Amino acid sequence: MEPLTWNGALIWARVDEVMQLVRIATVLSALVCLATPAAANSKENPCNTPDPGDGVYMPWSRDVSMGQILLPRGGGITPRGGFDLLIHFHGHEAVRKQFVPVGGGIVMVGIDLGIGGAAYANAFGSPNAFEDLLASIRTAVAKHHHRKRAFIRRLALSSWSAGYGAIDQILRQPVAKKIDAVILLDSLYAGYEDASRGALKERAIEPFVEFARSAARGRRFMYQSHSRIRTHGYATTREVSQYVVKHIGGKLRETRRKDRLGLWLTERFDRRGYHVRGYEGDNKAEHCGHIGIIRDVVKVHLRRRWRTPRAYIPRTSQR
């Protein structure tokens, strides 16, 4: 990889590679989430599940530099102004429906950059882009709670499908040290160094392997799901999961369980803060089903790990 200069800072020139790797995810996302009629029910389209309402959250607000933000109506912040944050890339409205019932006070930012997967890599290629986003989120939270300042206690990044291109760029920048958790919902692909041998391009997923290694030691948290969707010319999410698990000295083990939104769990791996779940399914609906996983990840893992201050609905806002 050759470094480029962007406003005086060095970044890795991997945008073309990311563009190629997310192409299949982009096509699936466009077909399922954007082209499916809104009237489709959850059995037909897990990307369009019933709306649970706002719960303890305000409606989406665009009071951030990119995407939209979900703020708890009340609470969710410490006396000193600390709050916990989940930033999700791709399919954020479908994720909102799963997040709201269990978020409990975690602030969520959702970012969708259209059907072009390369847009995620382009948007966060500049080392200043993510820092600027975080600054705007802190300002929005402080304003909402009538504080002079607010700060991020814990930070998680999540993605579905093509959205991993943004996380890839962010993990290669100094700001990566601020990230406590990464959640990949059928959302990590890689190119081949040698397709005939199934040898993956190691540098393409190196930051994810390093994050998984840190999580497996208990220092961070990482959750990675994969399907059986076939790809052409580059590795599937399952192949990448197998690669990452192998490189931290583990092995996926067989299991059998029906999971959320009709998914069938067939293999898994767990080591301290690193968790991998593999599911049956090689079609668009089952690809969408991985969105439902975020509900359990937030409820079972993030909220317990972070002990987020409880959110509540102020009496003046209750219906």
KELOTI-353486 format. One record per residue: chain; residue in one letter; residue number from 1; y, z, x of N, C-alpha, C in turn. Coordinates in pm, whole numbers. Atoms other than C-alpha are relative to their C-alpha. Example, Ala and Ser with C-alpha at 12.3 -4.5 7.8 and 13.67 -1.06 7.14 Angstrom:
BEGIN
  chain  res    n     n_Y     n_Z     n_X    ca_Y    ca_Z    ca_X     c_Y     c_Z     c_X
      A    A    1    -119       0      89    -450     780    1230     120       0      90
      A    S    2    -119      -6     -82    -106     714    1367     109      73     -77
This chain:
BEGIN
  chain  res    n     n_Y     n_Z     n_X    ca_Y    ca_Z    ca_X     c_Y     c_Z     c_X
      A    M    1    -119       0      85       0       0       0     124       0      88
      A    E    2    -121       9     -78     341     -94     135     115      67     -75
      A    P    3    -113     -65      68     649     120      61     112     -98     -25
      A    L    4    -119      77      32     952     -33    -105     119      94       2
      A    T    5    -120     -82       7    1311      87    -104      65     -16    -136
      A    W    6     -64       1     132    1466     182    -437     108     106       3
      A    N    7    -112     -93      -6    1813     340    -425     -15      99     117
      A    G    8      10     -83    -119    1738     472     -77    -124      85       7
      A    A    9     122     -82      -1    1406     637    -170    -122     -89      12
      A    L   10     124      75     -16    1055     527     -81     -91      23    -118
      A    I   11     100     -11     106     809     452    -358    -115     -91      37
      A    W   12     117      83     -29     464     296    -356      -1    -124     -86
      A    A   13      -3     130      69     443     -68    -448    -134     -27     -66
      A    R   14     128      15      68     160     -47    -697      16     -52    -142
      A    V   15     -25      39     137     317    -182   -1014     -89    -117     -42
      A    D   16      84     115      35     129    -513   -1003    -144      44     -26
      A    E   17     137     -46      18    -202    -332    -964     -15      76    -131
      A    V   18       5     -74     126    -125     -96   -1251       6     -95    -118
      A    M   19     -10      99     107     -26    -394   -1465    -136     -60     -31
      A    Q   20     131      61      19    -369    -547   -1410     -99      98     -61
      A    L   21      99     -98      43    -565    -228   -1467      18      43    -144
      A    V   22     -21     -50     136    -403    -131   -1797      -3    -111    -104
      A    R   23      -8     111      95    -426    -477   -1954     -95      18    -118
      A    I   24      94     -16     111    -739    -404   -2155      40     115     -91
      A    A   25     -45    -113      82    -604     -68   -2267     119     -39     -85
      A    T   26    -116      46      76    -282    -235   -2373     -42     -82    -120
      A    V   27      46      85     110    -466    -492   -2584     -61      86    -110
      A    L   28      62     -86      99    -673    -226   -2755     104      79     -77
      A    S   29    -103     -80      65    -369     -13   -2826      81     -83     -98
      A    A   30     -80      86      86    -173    -302   -2968     -76     -36    -127
      A    L   31      79      40     116    -455    -412   -3195     -23     114     -97
      A    V   32      38    -111      86    -544     -69   -3325     120      73     -56
      A    C   33    -109     -86      45    -223     131   -3339     118     -75     -58
      A    L   34    -119      71      43      38    -135   -3394     -29    -102    -108
      A    A   35      29     107      94    -140    -403   -3594     -77      46    -122
      A    T   36      77     -48     113    -343    -183   -3831      94      43    -111
      A    P   37     -86     -39     110    -186    -143   -4176      10     150     -13
      A    A   38     -23    -143      12     -35     201   -4239     -87      63    -107
      A    A   39      78     -56     109    -250     241   -4549    -142      36      40
      A    A   40     136     -28     -44    -569     266   -4344     -22     150       6
      A    N   41      28    -143      -6    -737     606   -4376     -68      36     130
      A    S   42      50     -46    -128    -880     820   -4097    -139     -52      31
      A    K   43     133      52     -26   -1236     691   -4145       7    -141      54
      A    E   44     -15     137     -46   -1117     335   -4091      74      -6     133
      A    N   45     -84       8    -118    -865     411   -3821      42     139      46
      A    P   46     -36    -132     -50    -857     741   -3627     139       7      61
      A    C   47    -137      -2     -49    -518     634   -3494      99      31    -112
      A    N   48     -91     -21     113    -376     687   -3844     -58     107     -93
      A    T   49      53    -112      78    -505    1026   -3962     106      53     -95
      A    P   50     -97     -57      93    -341    1215   -4252     104      85      73
      A    D   51    -109     -74     -62      -5    1369   -4165      -2     146     -45
      A    P   52       3    -141      38     -21    1752   -4156     137      59     -29
      A    G   53    -135     -52      17     356    1784   -4185      53      54     131
      A    D   54     -67     -47    -122     591    1952   -3939     -46     137      47
      A    G   55      44    -133     -40     445    2304   -3942     115      81      58
      A    V   56    -104     -83     -62     642    2528   -3705      98     -84      81
      A    Y   57     -85      88     -79     814    2225   -3554     108     -69     -82
      A    M   58    -102      87      56    1130    2031   -3624     -54    -143       2
      A    P   59      38     142     -10    1096    1655   -3691      36     -54     139
      A    W   60     -32      65    -127    1111    1420   -3393     152      -9      18
      A    S   61    -141      18     -36    1448    1415   -3217       8     -91     121
      A    R   62     -20      89    -116    1581    1156   -2971     101      58      98
      A    D   63     -97     -68     -84    1790    1414   -2789     -50      18     144
      A    V   64      48       0    -139    1622    1330   -2455      25    -139      58
      A    S   65     -35     126     -65    1671    1053   -2200    -100    -111     -28
      A    M   66     104      99      27    1345     880   -2294     -96      57    -103
      A    G   67      95     -45     100    1112     901   -2593      60      91    -104
      A    Q   68     -43     -93     103    1132    1174   -2857     -56     138      30
      A    I   69      39    -137     -30    1101    1552   -2853     -31      77    -128
      A    L   70      37     -91     108     927    1802   -3083      34     141      44
      A    L   71     -43    -135     -33    1095    2142   -3078     -46      97    -108
      A    P   72      36    -100     101     964    2458   -3249     126      46     -73
      A    R   73    -116     -43      80    1192    2572   -3531      59     130      54
      A    G   74     -44    -127     -57    1208    2919   -3379    -104      50      96
      A    G   75      96     -50     -98    1046    3103   -3090     -40    -107      99
      A    G   76      47      95    -100     849    2926   -2821      79       5     129
      A    I   77     -82     -12    -120    1090    3049   -2553       6     146      40
      A    T   78      -4    -138     -49    1102    3360   -2335     143      53      -4
      A    P   79    -136     -56      -2    1399    3600   -2325      87     -58     111
      A    R   80     -76      58    -111    1498    3443   -1993      23    -149     -16
      A    G   81     -22     142      23    1485    3090   -2136    -111     -91      45
      A    G   82     112      82     -43    1143    2972   -2021     -77     -59    -117
      A    F   83      80      65     103     938    2725   -2226    -109     -84      65
      A    D   84     111      82     -47     613    2530   -2191      11    -140     -58
      A    L   85     -28     139      34     609    2150   -2207    -122     -89      19
      A    L   86     100     106      -7     360    1872   -2281      70    -133     -19
      A    I   87     -56     134      11     472    1514   -2216    -117     -97     -16
      A    H   88     110      92      28     246    1252   -2371      47    -145       5
      A    F   89     -31     142     -14     240     881   -2292     -98     -85     -81
      A    H   90      71     100      80     124     621   -2547     -68      62    -123
      A    G   91      59     -46     126      31     674   -2911      53     136     -44
      A    H   92     -50    -136      20     262     973   -2948       6      43    -146
      A    E   93      -3     -40     141     288     966   -3328    -139      42     -48
      A    A   94     136     -41      34     -90     977   -3368     -33     133      66
      A    V   95      23    -126     -70    -100    1257   -3110      75     114     -70
      A    R   96     -77    -104      71     172    1448   -3299     -81      62    -113
      A    K   97      77     -49     115     -57    1477   -3603    -109      97      44
      A    Q   98     102     -90     -52    -321    1645   -3388      62     123      65
      A    F   99     -66    -106     -76     -75    1858   -3191      67     106     -87
      A    V  100     -81     -92      81     144    2012   -3462     -77     121     -53
      A    P  101      70    -118      53    -125    2234   -3622     -38     104     105
      A    V  102      48     -92    -103    -214    2393   -3286     100      25     111
      A    G  103     -96      -9    -110      93    2355   -3062      56     139      19
      A    G  104     -35    -140      -4     212    2702   -3148     129      39      67
      A    G  105    -124     -32     -69     536    2682   -2952      22     -85     123
      A    I  106     -15      94    -112     470    2431   -2675      92    -113     -43
      A    V  107     -88     114      25     748    2172   -2663     -77    -127      36
      A    M  108      67     127     -29     615    1816   -2683     101    -113       5
      A    V  109     -78     123     -10     780    1495   -2569     -98    -116      -7
      A    G  110      86     117      13     623    1165   -2675      72    -124      45
      A    I  111     -62     122     -54     691     839   -2493     -90    -119     -27
      A    D  112      68     127      23     585     496   -2617      91    -111      46
      A    L  113     -81     107     -57     706     194   -2428     -49    -137     -43
      A    G  114      44     128      53     566     -80   -2650    -141     -34      42
      A    I  115     138      40     -26     249    -279   -2606     -22     -46     143
      A    G  116      15      41    -140     318    -373   -2244     -33     119      87
      A    G  117      40    -115     -79     120    -127   -2035      75      15     131
      A    A  118     -71      -7    -127     308    -217   -1717     134      70     -15
      A    A  119    -128     -66      21     622     -72   -1874      -5     146      43
      A    Y  120      12    -140     -40     489     278   -1804      17      15     151
      A    A  121     -14      -5    -145     458     209   -1433     142     -33      43
      A    N  122    -138      37     -34     797      39   -1419      97     112     -30
      A    A  123     -94    -102      45     970     319   -1609       2     121      93
      A    F  124       6    -120     -84     851     589   -1368     -23     -32     147
      A    G  125      10      37    -140     842     394   -1043     111      62      83
      A    S  126    -111     -63     -70    1184     530    -948     -25     150       9
      A    P  127      24    -144     -15    1154     883    -807      97      85     -81
      A    N  128     -97     -76      78    1458     985   -1013     -30       1    -149
      A    A  129      20      16     144    1327     875   -1353     -60     124     -65
      A    F  130      66    -116      60    1096    1169   -1418      87     124      10
      A    E  131     -90    -114     -16    1339    1426   -1279     113      -5    -103
      A    D  132    -105      14     100    1609    1287   -1508     -52      35    -140
      A    L  133      60     -33     129    1373    1314   -1805     -13     152     -15
      A    L  134      15    -145       6    1296    1678   -1723     134      69     -21
      A    A  135    -133     -58      16    1667    1756   -1694      49     -13    -144
      A    S  136     -45      20     138    1736    1607   -2036     -79      87     -97
      A    I  137      82     -88      85    1448    1809   -2187      52     143       9
      A    R  138     -54    -135     -16    1585    2133   -2043     130      16     -77
      A    T  139    -126      -5      73    1925    2051   -2188     -23       5    -150
      A    A  140      29       3     143    1779    1972   -2531     -54     134     -49
      A    V  141      55    -129      40    1582    2298   -2542     108     107       1
      A    A  142    -110     -97      -7    1883    2504   -2432      95     -16    -119
      A    K  143     -89      27     113    2099    2339   -2698     -63      47    -130
      A    H  144      70     -37     122    1839    2394   -2969      -4     152     -19
      A    H  145      11    -145       7    1808    2765   -2886     133      71      27
      A    H  146    -134     -55     -22    2182    2813   -2828       4      84     129
      A    R  147       1     -66    -131    2127    2906   -2463      87     -80      97
      A    K  148     -74      70    -104    2336    2824   -2159     -95     -84      86
      A    R  149      98      73     -81    2021    2717   -1977    -139      31     -50
      A    A  150     143     -20      28    1647    2679   -2021     -77     -59     116
      A    F  151      79      52    -112    1372    2620   -1768    -146     -16     -43
      A    I  152     140      30      31    1018    2482   -1776     -90      99      74
      A    R  153      97     -91     -61     749    2746   -1717    -123     -75      47
      A    R  154     121      76     -29     441    2525   -1733      17    -142     -53
      A    L  155     -16     142      34     419    2145   -1748    -133     -71       0
      A    A  156     121      81      10     137    1919   -1866      38    -144     -29
      A    L  157     -13     142      31     112    1540   -1870    -127     -46     -67
      A    S  158     118      56      65    -121    1363   -2110      23    -146     -31
      A    S  159     -12     142      33    -196    1001   -2186    -123     -45     -77
      A    W  160     110      69      65    -409     785   -2405      10    -147      39
      A    S  161       6     142     -27    -518     434   -2310      94     -38     114
      A    A  162     -83      54    -107    -251     247   -2112     101      98      57
      A    G  163    -103     -94     -43     -25     552   -2081     -23      62     136
      A    Y  164      27     -64    -129    -197     668   -1762      83     -62     112
      A    G  165     -82      64    -103      20     420   -1568     120      84      38
      A    A  166    -113     -88     -30     310     665   -1598     -45     118      83
      A    I  167      49    -117     -74     103     961   -1478     -34     -39     143
      A    D  168      33      48    -134     -21     756   -1183     123       0      90
      A    Q  169    -123       4     -79     336     699   -1065      54     140      28
      A    I  170     -57    -134     -15     445    1060   -1123     -78      83     101
      A    L  171      82     -79     -91     152    1209    -932      18     -41     146
      A    R  172     -23      47    -135     255    1006    -626     137      41      52
      A    Q  173    -136     -39     -37     601    1163    -614       7     151      25
      A    P  174     -11    -144     -29     721    1504    -488       0      89    -124
      A    V  175      -5     -77     124     772    1617    -848    -139      41     -47
      A    A  176     137     -31      42     392    1627    -883     -35     147      19
      A    K  177      31    -142     -26     391    1981    -744      37      89    -118
      A    K  178     -40     -77     117     551    2096   -1070    -100      -8    -115
      A    I  179      91      27     112     261    1973   -1285    -119      94       7
      A    D  180     111     -94       6       7    2232   -1394    -124     -62     -63
      A    A  181     114      54      73    -215    2017   -1619      14    -150     -21
      A    V  182       7     143      30    -322    1654   -1666    -113     -21    -100
      A    I  183      97      28     105    -502    1530   -1979      -9    -151     -17
      A    L  184      21     144       5    -650    1178   -1982     -99     -32    -112
      A    L  185      79      29     119    -780    1057   -2319     -47    -145       4
      A    D  186      51     135     -21    -999     753   -2243     107     -84      69
      A    S  187    -127      50     -52    -717     668   -2010       9      -5     151
      A    L  188     -11      16    -144    -808     620   -1645     -91    -113      46
      A    Y  189      71     118     -47    -910     281   -1506      24     -18     150
      A    A  190     -19      28    -142    -942     147   -1151     -52    -139      33
      A    G  191      48     129     -47    -982    -182    -971    -120      17      92
      A    Y  192     115      -1     -89   -1284    -277    -759      41     -43     141
      A    E  193     -11      45    -138   -1282    -293    -382    -104    -108      25
      A    D  194     110      96      -7   -1613    -476    -411     -76       9    -132
      A    A  195      59      -4     133   -1724    -559    -765    -151     -11       3
      A    S  196     146      17      -6   -2075    -659    -658     -71     132      26
      A    R  197      58    -131     -29   -2137    -305    -535      54     109     -92
      A    G  198     -61    -100      86   -1926    -134    -799      86      98      76
      A    A  199     -83     -88     -84   -1706       9    -523     144      -3     -49
      A    L  200    -135     -10      53   -1376     132    -663     105       2     111
      A    K  201    -111     -11     -92   -1039     103    -494      44     147       5
      A    E  202     -22    -143      -9   -1006     459    -372     147      37      -9
      A    R  203    -143     -34       1    -632     451    -319      60      -7    -140
      A    A  204     -54      16     135    -579     347    -679     -11     127     -82
      A    I  205      18    -122      78    -708     679    -812       4     125      88
      A    E  206      -4    -113     -93    -653     903    -510      77     120     -56
      A    P  207     -70    -120      50    -388    1124    -678     -74      71    -111
      A    F  208      79     -63     106    -620    1184    -973    -117      79      59
      A    V  209     109     -72     -66    -907    1281    -742      52     130      60
      A    E  210     -58    -120     -59    -680    1525    -561      35     103    -106
      A    F  211     -33     -93     108    -562    1675    -889    -128      63     -55
      A    A  212     128     -52      48    -923    1709   -1009     -57     102      97
      A    R  213      51     -93    -100   -1018    1878    -683      74     135      -9
      A    S  214     -79    -122      15    -734    2128    -727     -40      76    -127
      A    A  215      42     -63     125    -839    2192   -1088    -137      64      14
      A    A  216     135     -53     -19   -1202    2242    -986       0     128      81
      A    R  217     -14    -124     -77   -1082    2516    -751      70     108     -82
      A    G  218     -64     -98      87    -907    2686   -1042     150       8      14
      A    R  219    -144      -6     -23    -554    2612    -927      80     -73    -107
      A    R  220     -66      77     104    -469    2359   -1199    -100     -27    -112
      A    F  221      88      34     111    -615    2217   -1520      -1    -152     -17
      A    M  222      12     144      24    -748    1864   -1578    -112     -24    -100
      A    Y  223      98      37     103    -928    1721   -1880      -4    -152      -5
      A    Q  224      17     145     -10   -1069    1368   -1866    -112     -44     -95
      A    S  225     104      52      89   -1252    1185   -2146     -21    -149      26
      A    H  226      28     143     -17   -1420     845   -2136     -93     -49    -110
      A    S  227      82      67     101   -1591     599   -2369     -99     -93      70
      A    R  228      90     101     -56   -1847     322   -2322      58    -141     -15
      A    I  229     -64     130      16   -1594      41   -2372     -12     -79     130
      A    R  230      20      85    -118   -1675    -245   -2134     131     -67      41
      A    T  231    -116      70     -54   -1412    -402   -1910     -49    -116      85
      A    H  232      36     117     -80   -1407    -723   -1708      93     -10     121
      A    G  233     -78      14    -123   -1295    -736   -1347      46     131      60
      A    Y  234     -36    -130     -54   -1226    -366   -1303     -79     109     -71
      A    A  235      89    -107      43   -1390     -30   -1363      40      59    -135
      A    T  236     -20     -65     129   -1431     136   -1702      43     145      21
      A    T  237     -36    -141      -9   -1308     484   -1781    -123      85      36
      A    R  238     121     -75     -34   -1671     602   -1754     -31     -10     148
      A    E  239      24      16    -144   -1713     457   -1406      97      85      81
      A    V  240     -99     -79     -73   -1392     627   -1297     -33     149     -11
      A    S  241      40    -141      15   -1507     962   -1442    -114      33      95
      A    Q  242     115     -22     -88   -1836     930   -1254      45       9     146
      A    Y  243     -51       2    -137   -1646     850    -934      70     131      34
      A    V  244     -76    -121     -28   -1410    1146    -962     -92     121       9
      A    V  245      93    -114      -1   -1687    1393   -1047     -83       0     129
      A    K  246      81      10    -123   -1899    1267    -756      80      43     122
      A    H  247     -81     -28    -117   -1609    1302    -513      48     145       8
      A    I  248     -25    -143     -14   -1566    1669    -593    -132      75       8
      A    G  249     130     -61     -21   -1936    1729    -541     -75      40    -126
      A    G  250      65     -33     126   -2051    1730    -903     -78    -117     -57
      A    K  251      75     104      68   -2261    1530   -1146       7      23    -150
      A    L  252      -1     -10     145   -2227    1457   -1517    -139      37     -51
      A    R  253     130     -36      58   -2503    1616   -1726      -5     -43    -146
      A    E  254      17      50     136   -2643    1487   -2053      13     113    -102
      A    T  255     -12     -94     111   -2564    1658   -2382       4     -81    -128
      A    R  256      -4      72     128   -2553    1571   -2751      68      86    -105
      A    R  257     -74     -77      99   -2295    1687   -3003      99     -90     -72
      A    K  258    -101      74      75   -2082    1544   -3279     133      69      18
      A    D  259    -130     -57     -31   -1717    1593   -3199     104     -48    -100
      A    R  260    -111      33      90   -1376    1538   -3358      13    -150     -25
      A    L  261     -26     138      42   -1294    1216   -3547    -122     -90      19
      A    G  262     122      80      -1   -1657    1101   -3549     -57     -36     134
      A    L  263      51      31    -133   -1712    1088   -3174    -129      78      29
      A    W  264     123     -66     -43   -2054    1168   -3026       8      25     150
      A    L  265      -3     -39    -139   -2044    1360   -2700    -138     -20      61
      A    T  266     128      29     -63   -2318    1243   -2461     -13      54     143
      A    E  267       5     -52    -136   -2225    1380   -2117     124      81      30
      A    R  268    -113     -87     -30   -2002    1643   -1963     -11      57     141
      A    F  269      -5     -70    -128   -1895    1823   -1648     109     106      -9
      A    D  270     -97    -109       1   -1718    2157   -1607      -7      76     131
      A    R  271     -10     -86    -118   -1600    2336   -1297     139      62       1
      A    R  272    -127     -73       8   -1330    2599   -1338     100     -75     -87
      A    G  273    -103      65      81   -1020    2406   -1448     -18    -149     -20
      A    Y  274      23     145      15   -1173    2056   -1438    -111     -23    -101
      A    H  275      94      25     109   -1348    1927   -1750      -5    -150     -30
      A    V  276      21     141      31   -1495    1582   -1821     -89      -9    -123
      A    R  277      81      22     119   -1629    1463   -2157     -21    -150     -19
      A    G  278      34     140      22   -1812    1134   -2210     -56     -22    -138
      A    Y  279      37      26     138   -1860     980   -2552     -62    -138     -17
      A    E  280      49     130      42   -2056     702   -2715     116     -80     -56
      A    G  281    -102      82      66   -1864     411   -2857      59    -104      91
      A    D  282     -58     108     -79   -1748      74   -2735      90     -88     -86
      A    N  283     -89      79      85   -1510     -31   -3011     137      65     -12
      A    K  284    -139     -44       6   -1144      10   -3096      18     130     -77
      A    A  285     -12    -122      79   -1188     280   -3361     -42     121      82
      A    E  286      46    -114     -80   -1383     502   -3121      92      24     118
      A    H  287    -104     -18    -102   -1123     439   -2851     112      86     -59
      A    C  288    -103     -79      67    -870     575   -3101     -46     142     -24
      A    G  289      51    -133      26   -1097     870   -3173      31     100     110
      A    H  290     -29     -91    -110   -1017    1013   -2831     134      71     -18
      A    I  291    -128     -66      26    -668    1095   -2958     -23     138     -62
      A    G  292      28    -127      65    -822    1371   -3170     -38     111      96
      A    I  293      42    -100     -98    -945    1548   -2856     115      90      41
      A    I  294    -116     -77     -45    -591    1663   -2777      13     131     -76
      A    R  295     -11    -121      80    -611    1917   -3060     -77     116      64
      A    D  296      81    -106     -59    -893    2114   -2900      45      35     141
      A    V  297     -47     -27    -136    -755    2078   -2549     120      95      -4
      A    V  298    -118     -86      11    -424    2234   -2654     -39     139     -49
      A    K  299      36    -129      60    -582    2506   -2867     -90      83      89
      A    V  300     101     -74     -76    -874    2602   -2645      41      25     145
      A    H  301     -30     -11    -142    -731    2543   -2300     146      32      31
      A    L  302    -139     -19     -42    -354    2506   -2269      60     131     -51
      A    R  303     -63    -120      54    -248    2787   -2502     -58     126      61
      A    R  304      59    -116     -65    -492    3032   -2348      44      11     144
      A    R  305     -40       1    -140    -399    2927   -1997     146      40      16
      A    W  306    -143     -20     -14     -26    2937   -2056      53     124     -71
      A    R  307     -50    -112      81       7    3220   -2312     143     -28     -47
      A    T  308    -131      46      48     295    3031   -2468      59      98    -101
      A    P  309     -64     -84     101     548    3244   -2659     -20     -60    -139
      A    R  310      33      48     134     457    3220   -3028     124     -59     -69
      A    A  311    -106      60      80     664    2988   -3242      -8      52    -143
      A    Y  312      -3     -43     139     770    3081   -3593     105     -83     -74
      A    I  313     -99      69      82     967    2933   -3881     104     102     -45
      A    P  314    -103     -93      42    1298    3117   -3924      11       5    -154
      A    R  315      -6     -14     146    1349    3251   -4279      97    -101     -63
      A    T  316     -98      94      55    1650    3028   -4326     -55    -141      -9
      A    S  317      58     135       1    1426    2725   -4262    -123     -10     -87
      A    Q  318     119       3      81    1132    2825   -4481      27     -63    -134
      A    R  319     -13      66     130    1074    2625   -4797     -57      88    -110
